[in-house]
Each structure stands twice: as structure tokens, then as C-alpha cells.
Amino acid sequence: MLTPFKTHLSNFMSSRAEEISCKLVSTNNEYIQLLNKSTVLYHSIYDLLPIDARGLLDEYDSNVNLMRALTYDAMYEQGLKDGVKLLRSLQRG
């Protein structure tokens, strides 16, 4: 069971990650181009697969997305911890 602090931190991280993601999707041309290319490639692969194999591609895509989300959460949390450590070390002089 998460402590109230960890619950709050988790909610904050999710909210902030969503904000960053929305900003990236709406303002970063390179990201938008890569997203569009990924979508085209995914559908090209999907259309080439036999109907009974398409679920595997969807499952693979979902799995990769979940792994990325876990990675991003871990990096964000580590960044927060590193920021606190840096602030403390700067305050000590």
C-alpha cells in the first residue's frame, strides 16, 4: 500500500508526464513526424499480416507502450530524486 506522500507523488508524476506529452505532441515537429511515420508503418505491417495474426501485433504494441511508460516513470522519479540531491548539495556549499 502506498503512503499518502507516494500516492501524491505518483499522481503528480502522471499529471506532469501527461502535460509534457501533450505539449510535445502539439509543438515538436520532429516528434509529430516520427509519430506519423510510426502510425503509417504500424498500419502497413498490420495490413500485411493474416487476420488471425493481427492481434499479436496489437498485443506487442501494447506491451511496448507499457514498458515505455514504466521507463518514463522511473526516469522522471529518478530525475526528481537527483534534483533534490543536487539542491541539497548546492545548499551545503
N, C-alpha and C positions, 0 to 999 in steps of 0.2 A: 504494500500500500504506500502510495506517495504521500510525503509530508505536504502540508499546505504550501510551503515555500517551493518545493519541487513541482507541485501542481501548477502554481502560479508561473514559475519559470517555464514550464513546458507550454502552457497556454501562450505566454509572451513570445516564446520562440516560434511557435506555429503561426501566430498572428504576424509577427515581423517577417518571417520567411514568405508568407503569402503576399505581403506588401511588396517585398523586394521582387518576387516573381512577377507580380502584375506590372511593376514598373519596367522590369527587364523586357517583358513581352511587348510592352507598348512603346518603348523608347530605343531599344538596342537593335539597330538594323542587322547586324551580323547574327544576333540570336534569332531574329524573325526569319532571316533567310535560311538558317540552319533548321529551324522548326518546320518551315515549309518544305524544305528538301526531305527531311525525315518523314514527314507525312506522305509525300509522294512516293518515297522509297518503300515505306511500310505498305501502302496500298498496292504498289507494283508487285511486291513479294506476295501479299495476301491473294491477289488475283491469279498468280501463277500456281498457287497451291491447290491441291484437290480439296473439295469442300470439307471432307472429313478430317483434314489436317489443319484447317484454318484456326480451330480452337487452340491448337498448340502454339501458334504464333501469338494469339491473344494472351494466352497464359504466360508465355515467355515475356511479352511486352509488359504485362502487369508485374511480373516478378522483377524485371529490371528496374521498373519505376519504383517499386517498394525498396529495393536495395539502394537506389539513388537517394530516396527520401531519408533513409536511415543514415546514409553517409553525410548528407547535408545537415541533418540534425546534429550528428556527432561533431561535425566541423564547426557549426555555429556555437554549440555548447563549449567546445574547446576554445574557440575564439573569445567567448565571454570570460572564461577562466584565465586565459592568457592576458586579456585586457586588465583584469583585476590584479593579477600578479605584476604586470608592468606598472600599473598605477601605484601599487604599494611600494615597489622598488624605487620609483621616482620620488615618492613622498619621503622615503628614508634618506634620499640624497645620495 
